[in-house]
Amino acid sequence: MGIYVFYQKNNILNLFKKLMLSLLLNRKSLSLLLIIAFSSLQIILGLQEIEVYRIIGYEEQENSYGSKVASFNLMASHFTGDLLRKLAVIHLNKLTEENVQNVLNKKAAGLLIVIPQKERQYNLQKEVMYAVSDLVSKAIYIPVYICYENAQLKEVISNLEADAQKKQRLEKEDYQFIVSTEEPKLIQNLQLYDYYGFLEKPADLTAARKSNIPTILVVGNYDDYSIFPDLRKGEDESAVSAASVLYMIQHLSEMYKNYKKIKYNVLFYLTASGQISYQGINNWIAKTKNSRVIGNIIYAFIIDSVGRFNTLFVQIYNSDVLSSDSSLDVLKTLNQTLTNYNIKYKLISDSQNPLQGLKIPIFRIFDGYEDDISKKNSAQFDLYKLNRPAYEQNILFFTEFLASMLYDFNKEDKIIENEINQAFLDSCLAFLTQQTRFYTQLTKDSPINENINQIMEKYLKQVGKNVYQYSQQKFYSNKPAKLQITKRLSAFVDLYIFAGVVGWLVILYLSLIHISEPTRLLSISYAVFCLKKKKNYIFSTS
């Protein structure tokens, strides 16, 4: 085991100077000791720290999936090189399912995925998810991390690739990657929180109850299932879904103050389990299935991803119950509003009901490309990039559609303003994107939960909270960690050069001694001669 030294580059010269000085002063024992010590040195430089994010680890039906390994201390190698007992480093542009599988086949001891800084604003591209999805469908016993690229890390990857391709570099070094963090722990009894409230006017509250006014259910979600739980932030599909519902809550509540005749009440429901089959709202439906609230719901609208494109898809569940006149009126109003906003749309029938227990027409609204050709030809295709103009138009469309359902407008009435309330929408997106929305982060005291509850309390009536246990999986704790990257120069690499320099200096030193020996003897002889001459002169004088 070597001795490790962290040093600044300009200090290494002092080490050589002291070593040379000890040799020239003929301190043989000290020189020998320094040479032996230097032969065991491993000099470490170029220390830097990068924030990294670990892949998910979870249990489902008593089986483990993903990775539960957090800490490591490994030499790094390019993913194309020798990976035995090393950390494989792979860049986003080389990330494929095949390359990831090759890393595992080469018995790598860890995997680090590097993504460009520009991905920070759009989160991860879908290709990342596809490439590593196989890692979370089984148990893996190596740490897997992802991080953002910087200039130093880019240089490291270039050097590792050169080493893998056996290219010669001016300076030969090894890279050690270290993550020191607490090991993941299984989270038991994870509780999630859903929030809901009604849009009924206080003055009409009693009358609405007595007349059993029919209710429209509007559902949005704010959770985000990611295989890198602590990385995903931003304006992705779940954030825009929740922000859309909150915007409609604020806007329609203001309209309630001006219009007295109401055809429907609206129940807004925001769930923290939209990505996992709407477990929360189905739990709530099961608990309240015999109540008047459930009995009054005649339509349900699920607002999904509506922040990317101008083409909307309307997926209809329980289409067999759409034959009534009121159901046809819904489709007529939907079609008219979409036409007013020049939004293309397609109706899709689906038999798998996401809201179990509700035998009513359910409309799921999401955006996308009109066809595969337009998708292929679009240079802007990105699952997580927010298209603000399209997003605002989609919000205005659905707000006007709901308003048209709720109130009897005169022909000359302007249903809603054509301009979005930018300040309110921005504030909603801000708190929804300030932290990750993975389930382990959506705890009782989560800022996201608190903000959603405050908005509903301000604009809605009979606000409630549904608390339930996440039962589909059990997650392991996952926290951002710091990766230390060190560049290691082994003294054995440069020992031959060092030995040659030392040998030359020793020879020079011995040569000087040998050359000076006759001169030193001649000086002594001359001194003795002078003393003898002086001595003879004195005696002769006396």
Beta strands, then each sheet from edge to edge (+ up, - down):
strand 1: 3-6
strand 2: 41-54
strand 3: 57-60
strand 4: 63-67
strand 5: 72-78
strand 6: 87-91
strand 7: 110-115
strand 8: 139-140
strand 9: 144-148
strand 10: 174-179
strand 11: 191-198
strand 12: 215-221
strand 13: 265-271
strand 14: 297-303
strand 15: 311-317
strand 16: 344-350
strand 17: 362-368
strand 18: 461-469
strand 19: 474-475
strand 20: 481-490
sheet 1: 1+ 2+ 9- 7- 6- 5- 10+ 20-
sheet 2: 8+ 4+ 3- 19+
sheet 3: 16+ 15+ 17- 14- 12- 13- 11+ 18-
end
